[in-house]
Amino acid sequence: MSKPLEGIKIIDFTHVQAGPACTQMLAWFGADVIKVERPGAGDVTRSQLRDIPGVDALYFTMLNSNKRSLTLDTKMAEGKEILTKLIKESDVLVENFGPGALDRMGFTWEHIRELNPGMIVASVKGFSDGHHYEDLKVYENVAQCAGGAASTTGFDDGPPTVSAAALGDSNTGMHLAIGILTALRSRDVTGRGQKVAVSMQDSVLNLCRVKLRDQQRLDRVGYLEEYPQYPHGSFSDVVPRGGNAGGGGQPGWVLKCKGWETDPNAYIYFTIQGHAWAPICRAIGKEEWIDDPAYMTAQARQDKIFDIFGTIEEWLKDKTKFEAVDVLRKFDIPCSPVLSMKELANDPSLRASGTIAEVDHKERGKYLTVGSPIKFSDLKVEIKGSPLLGEHTDEILESLGYSQNQIAALHEQRVV
């Protein structure tokens, strides 16, 4: 079966995580993604955090599956000529260079449009064009701080905290993939390409919209009743760090289970939703709370919420996190075990669904990667190993019309 993006050719000038996450997903769905890398070096993540000497690091392999690798020195005239030919027959160019890098290379937006009026140029940026920090270099944790996530994460008596989730990098890549697909759909209608840009700050902020909601509520009433600071604590004029409180108005917290003294992940996340209050009371043996006016409503419970969590934790102390969830799920109570990376890697359900995929690599052998989080009824996403540096250079040059002698000369000149 053909894949939805078959026939779409993408020049991938990205490196590290945000851009590669975007282009990898498009490659999974059938696009021909040509990763352009520096001869002899390649993407810096090939050598970062290596676990096997001399072999591409997992940092690279887990972000560049299903792609082809072309090594190319775009500073040389011959390299520019190859890139020119590639642009003429491609659909999308994705880049996360610093500001002005493509222009200095000689490939301004105007020049690219002359070469290919249908070309889409997609860019990952730290900050949007015109922002007063637009020249600032941005990495994952910088983006989390700039986008509001860090200031609202952690506990109230501690410093701002960044998340282990790649809110700045992979999240930005997913936003850019949506932008590229939208631009391709627009081109189907108009015949014209366009520029698409996503900033890391904007992408993080997009995931923090409930915190922007809370800032406006706080400005109006001076408190936030679903945060642990209410009603016994105090609020300043900014959204506080809420610890493990739920962000949607349902009180939630991480609670200890059997074995927490030696297992750092022997916990569950437990959420108290209004409709689940009676089942919660029945599950933990506190039926008297169901009709008690002091507990019947969310507002009545709020000043006692940590006492309630303490009672639930007492009920949990002789149950593992898995045993507890197996009981609670029968009562339709929102909860989850706190799962470690090791537990997720070995989860049979995630293996069966393709969310965790085992992949073959030419040099490192088998490795695990995160597969497509998007599932389709008519598309089976096949994850292939990441390319070796320059693995597809010759075949790509042949497709552009270069002879074997010309290719050999380009290798000798270290253009490719």
C-alpha positions as CSV (number, residue, x, y, z in Angstrom):
1,M,0.0,0.0,0.0
2,S,1.3,3.4,-0.8
3,K,1.8,5.9,2.0
4,P,0.0,9.2,2.3
5,L,3.1,11.4,1.8
6,E,4.8,9.3,-0.9
7,G,6.0,11.6,-3.7
8,I,6.8,14.4,-1.3
9,K,10.5,15.1,-1.2
10,I,11.9,17.0,1.7
11,I,15.4,18.5,2.1
12,D,16.2,18.1,5.8
13,F,18.7,20.8,6.9
14,T,17.9,20.3,10.6
15,H,20.0,19.0,13.4
16,V,19.7,17.9,17.1
17,Q,16.0,17.4,18.0
18,A,13.2,19.9,17.0
19,G,13.7,19.7,13.3
20,P,14.6,16.0,13.1
21,A,11.6,15.1,15.1
22,C,9.4,16.9,12.6
23,T,11.0,15.4,9.5
24,Q,11.2,11.9,11.0
25,M,7.4,11.9,11.5
26,L,6.9,13.0,7.9
27,A,9.3,10.2,6.8
28,W,7.3,7.7,8.7
29,F,4.2,8.7,6.7
30,G,6.0,8.2,3.4
31,A,7.9,11.4,2.5
32,D,11.4,11.0,1.0
33,V,13.4,12.9,3.6
34,I,17.0,13.7,2.5
35,K,19.1,14.6,5.5
36,V,21.8,17.0,4.4
37,E,24.9,16.7,6.6
38,R,28.4,18.0,6.7
39,P,31.0,15.6,5.2
40,G,33.0,13.8,7.8
41,A,30.9,15.1,10.7
42,G,27.2,15.0,10.2
43,D,24.6,15.9,12.8
44,V,26.2,16.6,16.1
45,T,23.9,14.1,17.8
46,R,25.6,11.2,15.9
47,S,28.4,11.5,18.5
48,Q,26.6,13.0,21.5
49,L,26.0,10.7,24.6
50,R,27.4,7.6,22.8
51,D,26.9,4.3,24.5
52,I,28.9,2.4,21.8
53,P,32.3,3.9,20.7
54,G,32.4,4.9,17.1
55,V,28.7,4.1,16.4
56,D,25.9,6.6,15.9
57,A,24.4,7.5,19.3
58,L,20.9,6.7,20.3
59,Y,20.3,10.5,20.3
60,F,20.7,10.4,16.5
61,T,19.1,7.0,15.7
62,M,15.9,7.8,17.6
63,L,15.3,11.1,15.7
64,N,16.3,10.2,12.1
65,S,14.7,6.9,11.2
66,N,13.3,6.3,7.7
67,K,15.6,9.1,6.2
68,R,18.3,9.1,3.6
69,S,21.7,10.8,4.3
70,L,23.4,13.1,1.8
71,T,26.8,14.6,2.8
72,L,27.3,18.0,1.2
73,D,29.6,21.0,1.6
74,T,27.3,23.9,0.7
75,K,30.2,26.4,1.0
76,M,31.7,25.1,-2.2
77,A,30.4,26.1,-5.6
78,E,29.9,22.4,-6.5
79,G,27.9,21.9,-3.3
80,K,25.7,24.9,-4.1
81,E,25.1,23.5,-7.6
82,I,23.9,20.1,-6.1
83,L,21.7,21.9,-3.6
84,T,20.2,24.0,-6.5
85,K,19.3,20.9,-8.4
86,L,17.8,19.3,-5.3
87,I,15.7,22.4,-4.6
88,K,14.3,22.4,-8.1
89,E,12.8,18.9,-7.7
90,S,11.9,19.0,-4.0
91,D,8.7,20.1,-2.2
92,V,9.9,21.2,1.2
93,L,13.1,22.5,2.8
94,V,13.2,22.3,6.6
95,E,15.9,24.2,8.5
96,N,16.8,25.2,12.0
97,F,19.9,27.3,11.3
98,G,20.6,30.5,13.1
99,P,19.0,33.7,11.7
100,G,20.3,34.5,8.2
101,A,22.3,31.3,7.6
102,L,20.4,30.3,4.5
103,D,20.8,33.9,3.1
104,R,24.5,33.8,3.7
105,M,24.7,30.4,1.9
106,G,23.2,32.2,-1.1
107,F,19.7,30.7,-0.8
108,T,17.5,33.5,0.1
109,W,13.7,33.0,0.1
110,E,13.5,35.0,-3.1
111,H,16.1,32.9,-4.8
112,I,14.5,29.6,-3.7
113,R,11.2,30.8,-5.1
114,E,12.8,31.6,-8.4
115,L,14.2,28.0,-8.5
116,N,11.0,26.4,-7.4
117,P,7.8,28.5,-7.0
118,G,6.1,25.6,-5.2
119,M,8.8,25.2,-2.6
120,I,7.8,25.3,1.1
121,V,10.6,26.6,3.4
122,A,9.9,25.5,7.0
123,S,11.9,26.9,9.9
124,V,12.4,26.2,13.6
125,K,13.2,29.3,15.5
126,G,13.9,30.1,19.1
127,F,11.7,33.2,19.1
128,S,9.3,34.6,16.4
129,D,10.6,37.1,13.8
130,G,10.6,40.5,15.3
131,H,10.8,39.3,18.9
132,H,13.3,41.3,21.0
133,Y,15.1,38.0,21.7
134,E,15.1,36.8,18.1
135,D,18.9,36.6,18.0
136,L,19.1,34.6,21.2
137,K,20.2,31.0,20.9
138,V,17.6,28.6,22.3
139,Y,17.8,25.0,23.6
140,E,15.2,22.8,25.2
141,N,15.3,24.2,28.7
142,V,15.7,27.8,27.5
143,A,12.4,27.4,25.6
144,Q,10.6,25.9,28.6
145,C,11.7,29.0,30.6
146,A,10.8,31.4,27.9
147,G,7.4,29.8,27.2
148,G,6.1,29.9,30.7
149,A,6.4,26.2,31.6
150,A,9.2,26.4,34.1
151,S,7.7,29.2,36.1
152,T,4.6,27.1,36.8
153,T,6.3,23.7,37.3
154,G,7.6,22.4,40.6
155,F,6.6,23.1,44.2
156,D,5.8,26.5,45.7
157,D,8.7,26.4,48.1
158,G,11.3,25.6,45.4
159,P,12.7,27.1,42.2
160,P,11.2,27.0,38.7
161,T,11.6,23.5,37.3
162,V,11.9,22.2,33.7
163,S,10.1,19.1,32.5
164,A,11.8,16.0,31.2
165,A,9.3,16.0,28.3
166,A,10.7,17.8,25.3
167,L,8.3,20.7,25.3
168,G,10.7,22.9,23.5
169,D,12.2,20.5,21.0
170,S,10.0,17.6,19.9
171,N,6.9,19.6,20.7
172,T,8.1,22.4,18.3
173,G,8.8,19.7,15.7
174,M,5.2,18.4,15.9
175,H,3.9,22.0,15.5
176,L,6.1,22.5,12.5
177,A,4.9,19.2,10.9
178,I,1.3,20.5,11.2
179,G,2.5,23.7,9.5
180,I,4.2,21.9,6.6
181,L,1.2,19.7,6.0
182,T,-1.1,22.7,6.0
183,A,1.2,24.5,3.5
184,L,1.3,21.4,1.3
185,R,-2.5,21.4,1.3
186,S,-2.6,25.1,0.4
187,R,-0.2,24.5,-2.4
188,D,-2.6,21.9,-3.8
189,V,-5.1,24.7,-4.1
190,T,-2.9,27.7,-5.1
191,G,0.1,26.1,-6.7
192,R,2.4,28.3,-4.6
193,G,4.8,27.5,-1.9
194,Q,5.3,29.6,1.2
195,K,7.4,30.1,4.3
196,V,6.4,28.3,7.5
197,A,8.0,29.1,10.8
198,V,7.4,27.9,14.4
199,S,9.2,29.3,17.4
200,M,10.1,27.2,20.4
201,Q,8.8,29.9,22.7
202,D,5.4,29.9,21.0
203,S,5.2,26.1,21.0
204,V,5.8,25.8,24.7
205,L,3.3,28.6,25.4
206,N,0.7,26.8,23.3
207,L,0.9,23.9,25.7
208,C,0.7,26.2,28.7
209,R,-2.6,27.8,27.7
210,V,-4.3,26.7,30.9
211,K,-1.7,28.6,32.8
212,L,-2.5,31.7,30.8
213,R,-6.1,31.0,31.6
214,D,-5.2,30.9,35.3
215,Q,-3.2,34.2,35.1
216,Q,-6.3,36.0,33.9
217,R,-8.5,34.3,36.6
218,L,-5.9,35.3,39.2
219,D,-5.8,38.9,38.0
220,R,-9.6,39.1,38.4
221,V,-10.3,37.3,41.7
222,G,-6.9,37.1,43.4
223,Y,-6.8,33.3,44.1
224,L,-7.0,30.0,42.3
225,E,-9.2,27.6,44.1
226,E,-7.9,24.4,42.5
227,Y,-4.3,25.1,43.5
228,P,-2.9,23.6,46.7
229,Q,-2.2,27.2,48.0
230,Y,-6.0,27.6,48.4
231,P,-7.5,28.1,50.9
232,H,-4.8,28.0,53.6
233,G,-2.0,29.6,51.7
234,S,-1.5,32.9,49.9
235,F,-1.2,34.0,46.3
236,S,1.0,36.7,44.7
237,D,0.1,38.3,41.4
238,V,1.5,35.5,39.2
239,V,0.4,31.9,38.7
240,P,2.2,29.8,41.3
241,R,3.9,26.5,41.0
242,G,1.2,23.9,41.8
243,G,3.3,20.8,42.6
244,N,1.3,17.8,41.4
245,A,-2.0,19.5,41.3
246,G,-4.3,18.9,38.3
247,G,-4.4,21.7,35.8
248,G,-8.0,21.2,34.7
249,G,-9.8,21.9,37.9
250,Q,-9.8,18.3,39.2
251,P,-7.7,17.9,42.4
252,G,-4.9,15.4,41.8
253,W,-1.7,14.3,43.6
254,V,1.1,11.7,43.4
255,L,0.5,9.2,46.3
256,K,2.8,6.6,47.8
257,C,2.2,2.9,47.3
258,K,3.7,-0.2,48.8
259,G,7.5,-0.2,48.3
260,W,8.0,3.6,48.0
261,E,10.8,3.4,50.5
262,T,13.1,1.6,48.1
263,D,11.4,2.2,44.7
264,P,11.5,5.8,43.6
265,N,8.5,5.2,41.3
266,A,6.2,3.3,43.6
267,Y,3.5,5.9,43.3
268,I,0.2,6.5,41.5
269,Y,-1.3,9.7,40.3
270,F,-4.8,10.0,41.8
271,T,-7.4,12.5,40.6
272,I,-10.6,13.4,42.5
273,Q,-13.3,14.4,39.9
274,G,-16.8,15.4,41.1
275,H,-18.6,12.5,39.3
276,A,-16.0,10.0,40.8
277,W,-16.4,11.1,44.4
278,A,-18.9,8.4,45.4
279,P,-16.9,5.6,43.7
280,I,-13.7,6.8,45.4
281,C,-15.4,6.7,48.8
282,R,-16.6,3.1,48.1
283,A,-13.2,2.0,46.8
284,I,-11.3,3.2,49.9
285,G,-14.0,2.2,52.5
286,K,-15.2,5.7,53.4
287,E,-18.8,5.5,52.3
288,E,-19.8,7.9,55.1
289,W,-18.2,10.7,53.1
290,I,-20.6,10.3,50.2
291,D,-23.5,12.2,51.8
292,D,-21.5,14.2,54.4
293,P,-22.0,17.9,53.6
294,A,-18.4,18.5,54.6
295,Y,-17.3,16.3,51.7
296,M,-20.1,16.2,49.2
297,T,-18.9,19.0,46.9
298,A,-15.6,20.0,45.4
299,Q,-15.7,23.3,47.2
300,A,-16.4,21.7,50.5
301,R,-13.5,19.2,50.0
302,Q,-10.9,21.8,49.0
303,D,-9.8,22.9,52.5
304,K,-9.5,19.2,53.5
305,I,-7.9,17.9,50.2
306,F,-4.6,16.9,51.6
307,D,-6.3,15.1,54.5
308,I,-8.3,13.2,51.9
309,F,-5.2,12.4,50.0
310,G,-3.6,11.2,53.3
311,T,-6.5,8.8,53.9
312,I,-6.2,7.5,50.3
313,E,-2.5,7.0,50.9
314,E,-3.2,5.0,54.0
315,W,-5.4,2.8,51.9
316,L,-2.6,2.4,49.4
317,K,0.2,1.4,51.8
318,D,-0.3,-2.4,51.4
319,K,-0.8,-2.3,47.7
320,T,1.7,-2.0,44.8
321,K,0.9,0.7,42.3
322,F,-0.3,-1.9,39.8
323,E,-2.5,-3.6,42.4
324,A,-4.0,-0.2,43.4
325,V,-4.8,0.7,39.8
326,D,-6.4,-2.7,39.2
327,V,-8.8,-2.0,42.1
328,L,-9.5,1.6,41.2
329,R,-10.1,1.0,37.5
330,K,-13.1,-1.1,38.5
331,F,-14.6,2.0,40.1
332,D,-13.8,4.1,37.0
333,I,-11.6,6.4,39.1
334,P,-9.0,8.5,37.1
335,C,-5.5,7.3,38.1
336,S,-2.3,5.8,36.7
337,P,0.8,4.1,38.0
338,V,3.9,6.3,37.8
339,L,5.7,4.3,35.1
340,S,9.5,4.4,34.7
341,M,11.3,4.4,31.4
342,K,12.3,0.7,32.0
343,E,8.7,-0.2,32.6
344,L,7.6,1.6,29.5
345,A,10.3,0.0,27.4
346,N,9.1,-3.4,28.4
347,D,5.4,-2.7,28.2
348,P,3.8,-5.4,26.0
349,S,0.9,-3.1,25.1
350,L,3.2,-0.4,23.8
351,R,5.2,-2.9,21.9
352,A,2.1,-4.4,20.3
353,S,0.7,-1.0,19.3
354,G,4.1,0.2,17.8
355,T,4.4,3.0,20.3
356,I,7.7,1.4,21.4
357,A,9.4,-0.1,18.3
358,E,12.5,-2.3,18.1
359,V,14.6,-1.3,15.1
360,D,17.6,-2.8,13.3
361,H,20.6,-0.6,12.7
362,K,23.5,-1.5,10.4
363,E,26.2,-0.9,13.1
364,R,24.6,-0.9,16.5
365,G,22.2,-3.8,15.9
366,K,18.8,-3.7,17.5
367,Y,17.6,-0.6,19.5
368,L,14.4,0.7,20.9
369,T,12.8,3.9,19.7
370,V,9.5,5.7,20.2
371,G,7.2,4.9,17.3
372,S,4.3,6.9,15.9
373,P,1.9,8.2,18.5
374,I,-0.6,8.7,15.8
375,K,-2.5,5.5,14.8
376,F,-4.4,5.0,11.6
377,S,-7.0,2.5,10.4
378,D,-5.5,2.3,6.9
379,L,-1.8,2.9,7.5
380,K,0.8,0.8,9.3
381,V,3.7,2.9,10.2
382,E,7.0,1.1,9.5
383,I,10.0,2.3,11.5
384,K,13.3,1.8,9.7
385,G,16.8,2.3,11.1
386,S,18.5,5.7,10.8
387,P,21.0,6.2,7.9
388,L,24.7,6.0,8.3
389,L,26.5,9.3,7.5
390,G,26.4,9.8,3.7
391,E,24.9,6.4,3.2
392,H,22.7,7.6,0.3
393,T,25.0,10.3,-1.2
394,D,25.8,8.4,-4.4
395,E,22.3,7.3,-5.2
396,I,20.9,10.8,-4.6
397,L,23.6,12.3,-6.9
398,E,22.8,9.7,-9.5
399,S,19.1,10.6,-9.3
400,L,20.2,14.3,-10.0
401,G,21.9,13.2,-13.2
402,Y,25.6,12.9,-12.0
403,S,27.7,10.2,-13.6
404,Q,29.9,7.8,-11.7
405,N,33.0,9.7,-12.8
406,Q,31.5,13.0,-11.6
407,I,30.5,11.5,-8.3
408,A,34.0,10.1,-7.8
409,A,35.4,13.6,-8.5
410,L,33.1,15.2,-6.0
411,H,34.2,12.7,-3.3
412,E,37.8,13.4,-4.1
413,Q,37.2,17.2,-3.8
414,R,35.4,16.5,-0.5
415,V,32.3,18.3,-1.8
416,V,30.3,15.2,-0.7
